[in-house]
């Protein structure tokens, strides 16, 4: 009998990695529709999604913010176009409660008064609430900043500010907590609103760059810039927000590629860039003084890249960075809402695919998203070109598959043949609707073979197999092997175990 190799995987906090032979099994090839950041030793599946809008194809909800509606009541507001023929801006709203109508429980949206622009095509990149003025701001025709009163007391203002010329690029604005001033990027400039008083170009940066993302970084405004040419390095500037002094506090070399998303997490700047070439790469860097350092690279198997594959949409919540991305890994499109974070401050940052839109149905393009408490709204185009919005189900329904795929397992030597003797999946006591499946892919194979599926024994803590359960066929011999665990119905995965015999088939 050959040497017995055993492997137990019961930590998942490393997130996803592109090198399938990294041999550190805290990492995974794919983690999708699982919460992999709250608990380092288990994967908790996400709830299913459901329709988040009833008239998606005509309204195209493409941006979101929370604003004060009346008294002390805040609501979720959405920016869309007027209808499928008119491109002017329209704003609708939804209550932040449950159990009523047009709230987190359903797909309905209410229509406030004075909620439509009268001219110009709406731009979706900017939709930001400024409490000092009590207004939500957006942009039309890439030139005019408009203002909407979420209380509906005032008429829509189509030209709160004329930028002076038509911009090519826009990015989401923010209100800095240090000075309570609104900042809105356009091209290589930033406009600011100080309690209703606009400055069209409070800051102007070099013309070979355009602004993609801004965030707070202590007292500074951190400004992510990509090269207009698409070639060369990106830059992050730190600005003390002093518009009377043209000197910037710091210029940070962010390396090759187009920096698309920037946010501060746990006192560090996290930036996400696309780097093109024969191989498409998504590069994650962190900065806490000194140089911006790469902490993760994901390889996109697509041969081309577009901005729609990595939109500039982002949100910071509970010290995690959420963003949208559509890449191909292991021959499969991985589309949805991704998450950057870590389980504790002494661990490295990890990246996972947190939630998929429309219950993991393939979509055309990811457009935008918004998270409120446990509810996530994702806007997208369908593969037929129509539009959709999905939201987290308000009921505890888990009818979307959650996936965990291991790195390549080779018993430290890919030249030796091994015989898989058995494999087990461990989980928390299986709920009544819980289902677990286990599959493998070996050597040159590109598709998964099922070992067992739809294991459903209530309150079970594990399931093991010594053959292909559907047929009784033997488990495979292999040189390299990967496993895929699928959870459905709320099954919480706690581990994977395998045993293999290393066979003596070498010619020497």
Secondary structure as GFF3:
##gff-version 3
##sequence-region A 1 508
A	DSSP	beta_strand	3	9	.	.	.	ID=ss1
A	DSSP	beta_strand	15	16	.	.	.	ID=ss2
A	DSSP	beta_strand	27	28	.	.	.	ID=ss3
A	DSSP	beta_strand	30	32	.	.	.	ID=ss4
A	DSSP	beta_strand	34	35	.	.	.	ID=ss5
A	DSSP	beta_strand	44	45	.	.	.	ID=ss6
A	DSSP	beta_strand	49	51	.	.	.	ID=ss7
A	DSSP	alpha_helix	56	59	.	.	.	ID=ss8
A	DSSP	beta_strand	63	70	.	.	.	ID=ss9
A	DSSP	beta_strand	73	81	.	.	.	ID=ss10
A	DSSP	beta_strand	89	95	.	.	.	ID=ss11
A	DSSP	beta_strand	122	130	.	.	.	ID=ss12
A	DSSP	beta_strand	135	140	.	.	.	ID=ss13
A	DSSP	beta_strand	144	149	.	.	.	ID=ss14
A	DSSP	beta_strand	157	162	.	.	.	ID=ss15
A	DSSP	beta_strand	174	176	.	.	.	ID=ss16
A	DSSP	beta_strand	181	186	.	.	.	ID=ss17
A	DSSP	beta_strand	189	194	.	.	.	ID=ss18
A	DSSP	beta_strand	197	204	.	.	.	ID=ss19
A	DSSP	beta_strand	209	217	.	.	.	ID=ss20
A	DSSP	beta_strand	220	227	.	.	.	ID=ss21
A	DSSP	beta_strand	233	239	.	.	.	ID=ss22
A	DSSP	beta_strand	250	256	.	.	.	ID=ss23
A	DSSP	beta_strand	258	265	.	.	.	ID=ss24
A	DSSP	beta_strand	268	275	.	.	.	ID=ss25
A	DSSP	beta_strand	280	287	.	.	.	ID=ss26
A	DSSP	beta_strand	293	300	.	.	.	ID=ss27
A	DSSP	three_ten_helix	307	309	.	.	.	ID=ss28
A	DSSP	beta_strand	314	317	.	.	.	ID=ss29
A	DSSP	beta_strand	320	329	.	.	.	ID=ss30
A	DSSP	beta_strand	332	341	.	.	.	ID=ss31
A	DSSP	beta_strand	350	355	.	.	.	ID=ss32
A	DSSP	three_ten_helix	357	360	.	.	.	ID=ss33
A	DSSP	beta_strand	363	372	.	.	.	ID=ss34
A	DSSP	beta_strand	375	382	.	.	.	ID=ss35
A	DSSP	beta_strand	387	392	.	.	.	ID=ss36
A	DSSP	beta_strand	402	405	.	.	.	ID=ss37
A	DSSP	beta_strand	418	427	.	.	.	ID=ss38
A	DSSP	beta_strand	435	442	.	.	.	ID=ss39
A	DSSP	beta_strand	449	455	.	.	.	ID=ss40
A	DSSP	beta_strand	462	465	.	.	.	ID=ss41
A	DSSP	beta_strand	477	478	.	.	.	ID=ss42
A	DSSP	beta_strand	481	488	.	.	.	ID=ss43
A	DSSP	beta_strand	493	502	.	.	.	ID=ss44
###
